Amino acid sequence: MSRNSFIERSLQGAFSFLRESIFSEEYAAKAGFLQARDPRLKSLSVLFLLLAVLLARNVSFLIAMYAFCLFLAHLSSINLGFFLRRTWIFIPLFSLVIVLPVLFDIFTPGDPLMNLRLFGFSLSVTRQGIASAVFFFMRVLTSVSLCILLVLTTRHHVLLKVLRTFGVPQVFVMTAGICYRYIYLFIEIIQNTYLAIKSRVGFVSSLKKGQGIVAWNIAVLWQRSYRMNEEVYKAMLSRGYCGEPEVLNEFSAGPKDRFWLAAAMLIFASVFYPH
């Protein structure tokens, strides 16, 4: 029973994290600095800031850009704890694991700061290696933070319309929109199926039986997904769908939006200024 409760807690935790990660449009509905910006110019501004981060040549600029991201999150009424969890989990930490070998002298020769002995080999952590690792980590962290800011402060259907405005192919935009909408539905199906199994079976008594239940659920979910796909497509056709979704939001750029875009372009241009 303790093992079964552990599985249930793991599933509930994973589903809660996925919901929190994907369906956070309540931040996009708040009255904040980035929420009030025109989505087209806001996307262009984030693009310029991303290019500035990718082309940056010193870690001081990256640290300043990350502090700027935190400041923008505060101005946009985003909870900093929620924002830090979104930006520090998985991608930045994964990049930190990738860059760990750069710390040692066999990959980055330089001034030794610490001597280690691993598996009979003598290794040294160099000053240049630490600098390279910090630079790479800050670049990834700042890039992820900028992307998260754009997603949190823009409704997903508006962001898809921006992609169409910039000439992204219609098939790609339509596929992304449908996938986004049905992730939540599939999570609900998995939860309900697990609850139904638990109410009828109680707990899995053997590994083989558990694998059979999981395989059966995968097959049933695939069949339901395929059938739902056909039904939704026919319903869309019956309502006049012709391949291009219509969104009621109309874009309008004001002086503040243009000023924000000009500021982002100025930050991008500062990267090329000799330090």
C-alpha positions as CSV (number, residue, x, y, z in Angstrom):
1,M,0.0,0.0,0.0
2,S,2.9,2.4,0.7
3,R,4.3,1.6,-2.7
4,N,0.9,2.3,-4.3
5,S,0.6,5.6,-2.5
6,F,4.0,6.6,-3.6
7,I,3.0,5.9,-7.3
8,E,-0.2,8.0,-6.8
9,R,1.8,10.9,-5.2
10,S,4.3,10.7,-8.1
11,L,1.6,10.8,-10.7
12,Q,-0.3,13.7,-9.0
13,G,3.0,15.6,-8.6
14,A,3.9,15.2,-12.2
15,F,0.4,16.2,-13.4
16,S,0.4,19.3,-11.1
17,F,3.8,20.3,-12.3
18,L,2.8,19.9,-16.0
19,R,-0.4,21.9,-15.5
20,E,1.5,24.7,-13.7
21,S,4.2,24.7,-16.4
22,I,1.8,24.9,-19.4
23,F,-1.4,26.4,-18.2
24,S,-0.4,29.6,-16.6
25,E,-2.5,32.1,-18.5
26,E,-3.6,33.8,-15.3
27,Y,-0.3,35.8,-15.5
28,A,-1.1,36.8,-19.1
29,A,-4.4,38.3,-17.9
30,K,-2.8,40.4,-15.2
31,A,-2.2,44.1,-15.6
32,G,1.6,44.3,-16.0
33,F,4.3,46.0,-18.1
34,L,4.8,43.2,-20.6
35,Q,1.2,42.2,-20.7
36,A,0.3,45.7,-21.9
37,R,2.8,45.7,-24.8
38,D,1.7,44.9,-28.4
39,P,2.4,41.2,-28.9
40,R,4.2,41.7,-32.3
41,L,6.6,44.3,-31.0
42,K,7.0,42.4,-27.7
43,S,8.0,39.3,-29.6
44,L,10.5,41.3,-31.7
45,S,11.9,42.9,-28.6
46,V,12.4,39.5,-27.0
47,L,14.1,38.3,-30.2
48,F,16.5,41.2,-30.1
49,L,17.3,40.6,-26.4
50,L,17.9,36.9,-27.2
51,L,20.3,37.8,-29.9
52,A,22.1,40.1,-27.5
53,V,22.5,37.3,-25.0
54,L,23.7,34.9,-27.7
55,L,26.3,37.4,-29.0
56,A,27.4,38.6,-25.6
57,R,31.2,38.4,-25.0
58,N,31.5,38.8,-21.2
59,V,29.7,37.4,-18.2
60,S,29.0,40.8,-16.7
61,F,26.6,41.6,-19.5
62,L,24.8,38.3,-19.0
63,I,24.4,38.9,-15.3
64,A,23.0,42.3,-16.0
65,M,20.6,40.9,-18.5
66,Y,19.4,38.2,-16.0
67,A,18.9,40.9,-13.4
68,F,16.9,42.8,-16.1
69,C,14.7,39.7,-16.6
70,L,13.9,39.5,-12.9
71,F,13.1,43.2,-12.9
72,L,10.7,42.7,-15.9
73,A,9.1,39.8,-14.2
74,H,8.4,42.0,-11.1
75,L,7.0,44.8,-13.4
76,S,4.8,42.2,-15.0
77,S,3.2,41.1,-11.7
78,I,4.8,37.6,-11.9
79,N,5.6,35.9,-8.7
80,L,9.4,35.6,-8.5
81,G,9.3,32.3,-6.7
82,F,7.1,30.8,-9.5
83,F,9.4,32.5,-12.1
84,L,12.6,31.1,-10.6
85,R,11.2,27.6,-10.4
86,R,10.2,27.8,-14.1
87,T,13.6,29.1,-15.2
88,W,16.0,27.1,-13.0
89,I,14.5,23.6,-13.4
90,F,15.7,21.2,-16.0
91,I,17.3,23.2,-18.9
92,P,19.7,25.4,-16.9
93,L,20.6,22.7,-14.4
94,F,21.0,20.2,-17.3
95,S,23.4,22.7,-19.0
96,L,25.3,23.0,-15.8
97,V,25.8,19.2,-15.8
98,I,27.0,19.3,-19.4
99,V,29.5,22.0,-18.8
100,L,31.1,20.4,-15.7
101,P,34.0,18.7,-17.7
102,V,35.1,22.2,-18.9
103,L,36.1,23.0,-15.3
104,F,39.1,20.6,-15.5
105,D,42.5,21.2,-17.0
106,I,42.3,18.4,-19.5
107,F,39.6,20.3,-21.4
108,T,40.5,23.9,-20.4
109,P,44.1,24.5,-19.5
110,G,44.9,27.4,-17.3
111,D,45.7,28.6,-13.8
112,P,44.9,25.7,-11.3
113,L,42.7,26.6,-8.3
114,M,42.0,23.2,-6.9
115,N,43.6,19.7,-7.3
116,L,41.4,16.6,-7.3
117,R,42.1,12.9,-7.6
118,L,39.3,10.8,-9.3
119,F,39.7,7.2,-10.2
120,G,43.4,7.4,-10.0
121,F,43.7,10.4,-12.2
122,S,45.0,13.8,-11.0
123,L,42.8,16.7,-12.2
124,S,42.9,20.4,-11.6
125,V,40.0,22.9,-11.6
126,T,41.3,25.9,-13.5
127,R,40.2,29.6,-13.3
128,Q,39.6,29.7,-17.0
129,G,37.4,26.6,-16.8
130,I,35.2,28.1,-14.1
131,A,34.9,31.3,-16.1
132,S,33.8,29.3,-19.2
133,A,31.3,27.3,-17.2
134,V,29.8,30.3,-15.6
135,F,29.5,32.1,-18.9
136,F,27.8,29.2,-20.6
137,F,25.4,28.7,-17.7
138,M,24.4,32.3,-17.5
139,R,23.8,32.4,-21.2
140,V,21.4,29.5,-21.1
141,L,19.7,30.8,-17.9
142,T,19.1,34.2,-19.4
143,S,17.9,32.9,-22.7
144,V,15.4,30.6,-21.0
145,S,14.2,33.4,-18.7
146,L,13.5,35.7,-21.7
147,C,11.5,32.9,-23.4
148,I,9.5,32.2,-20.3
149,L,8.7,35.9,-19.9
150,L,7.3,36.0,-23.4
151,V,5.2,32.9,-22.8
152,L,3.9,33.9,-19.4
153,T,2.8,37.4,-20.5
154,T,1.2,36.4,-23.8
155,R,-1.9,34.3,-24.3
156,H,-1.2,31.2,-26.3
157,H,-3.7,31.9,-29.1
158,V,-2.3,35.5,-29.4
159,L,1.2,34.1,-29.6
160,L,0.1,31.8,-32.4
161,K,-1.5,34.7,-34.3
162,V,1.9,36.6,-33.9
163,L,3.6,33.6,-35.5
164,R,1.2,33.8,-38.5
165,T,1.9,37.5,-38.7
166,F,5.6,36.8,-39.0
167,G,5.0,34.3,-41.8
168,V,5.3,31.0,-39.9
169,P,3.6,28.3,-42.0
170,Q,0.0,27.7,-41.3
171,V,0.3,23.9,-40.7
172,F,2.9,24.4,-38.0
173,V,0.8,27.0,-36.2
174,M,-2.3,24.9,-36.4
175,T,-0.6,21.8,-35.2
176,A,1.0,23.7,-32.2
177,G,-2.4,25.1,-31.2
178,I,-4.2,21.8,-31.3
179,C,-1.4,20.1,-29.3
180,Y,-1.5,22.8,-26.7
181,R,-5.3,22.5,-26.3
182,Y,-5.4,18.8,-26.0
183,I,-2.5,18.2,-23.6
184,Y,-4.8,19.2,-20.7
185,L,-7.6,16.9,-22.0
186,F,-5.2,13.9,-22.2
187,I,-4.0,14.6,-18.7
188,E,-7.5,14.5,-17.4
189,I,-8.1,11.2,-19.3
190,I,-5.0,9.6,-17.6
191,Q,-6.1,10.8,-14.2
192,N,-9.6,9.5,-14.6
193,T,-8.3,6.1,-15.9
194,Y,-5.9,5.7,-13.0
195,L,-8.7,6.6,-10.5
196,A,-11.0,4.0,-12.2
197,I,-8.3,1.3,-12.0
198,K,-7.6,2.1,-8.4
199,S,-11.3,1.9,-7.5
200,R,-11.7,-1.5,-9.1
201,V,-8.3,-3.1,-8.6
202,G,-7.0,-1.4,-5.4
203,F,-3.3,-2.0,-5.9
204,V,-1.1,-3.9,-8.3
205,S,0.1,-7.2,-6.8
206,S,2.9,-8.0,-9.3
207,L,5.2,-6.3,-11.7
208,K,3.9,-8.3,-14.7
209,K,0.3,-7.4,-13.9
210,G,1.2,-3.7,-13.6
211,Q,3.0,-3.7,-16.9
212,G,-0.1,-5.2,-18.5
213,I,-2.3,-2.5,-17.0
214,V,0.0,0.2,-18.3
215,A,0.1,-1.4,-21.8
216,W,-3.7,-1.6,-21.9
217,N,-4.0,2.0,-20.9
218,I,-1.6,3.1,-23.6
219,A,-3.6,1.3,-26.3
220,V,-6.9,2.6,-25.0
221,L,-5.6,6.2,-24.9
222,W,-4.3,5.9,-28.5
223,Q,-7.7,4.7,-29.7
224,R,-9.5,7.4,-27.9
225,S,-7.1,10.0,-29.3
226,Y,-7.6,8.8,-32.8
227,R,-11.3,8.8,-32.6
228,M,-11.4,12.2,-30.9
229,N,-9.2,13.6,-33.7
230,E,-11.7,12.5,-36.4
231,E,-14.7,13.9,-34.4
232,V,-13.1,17.2,-33.7
233,Y,-12.0,17.7,-37.3
234,K,-15.5,16.9,-38.7
235,A,-17.0,19.3,-36.1
236,M,-14.6,22.1,-37.2
237,L,-15.5,21.5,-40.9
238,S,-19.2,21.6,-40.1
239,R,-18.7,25.1,-38.5
240,G,-16.9,26.6,-41.5
241,Y,-13.3,25.9,-40.7
242,C,-11.1,26.4,-43.8
243,G,-7.6,26.0,-42.4
244,E,-7.1,29.5,-40.9
245,P,-8.2,30.1,-37.3
246,E,-9.9,33.4,-36.7
247,V,-8.8,35.3,-33.5
248,L,-10.8,38.3,-32.3
249,N,-7.7,40.1,-30.8
250,E,-6.6,43.0,-33.0
251,F,-3.1,44.3,-32.6
252,S,-2.4,48.0,-32.1
253,A,1.0,49.5,-31.3
254,G,1.4,52.7,-29.3
255,P,4.3,55.0,-28.4
256,K,5.2,52.8,-25.3
257,D,5.4,49.7,-27.5
258,R,7.7,51.4,-30.0
259,F,9.8,52.8,-27.2
260,W,10.2,49.3,-25.7
261,L,11.2,47.9,-29.1
262,A,13.8,50.7,-29.5
263,A,15.2,50.0,-26.1
264,A,15.6,46.3,-26.9
265,M,17.3,47.2,-30.2
266,L,19.6,49.6,-28.3
267,I,20.6,46.8,-25.9
268,F,21.3,44.5,-28.9
269,A,23.4,47.2,-30.5
270,S,25.4,47.6,-27.3
271,V,26.8,44.1,-27.7
272,F,28.9,45.3,-30.6
273,Y,30.3,48.3,-28.7
274,P,33.9,47.6,-27.8
275,H,34.5,47.1,-24.1
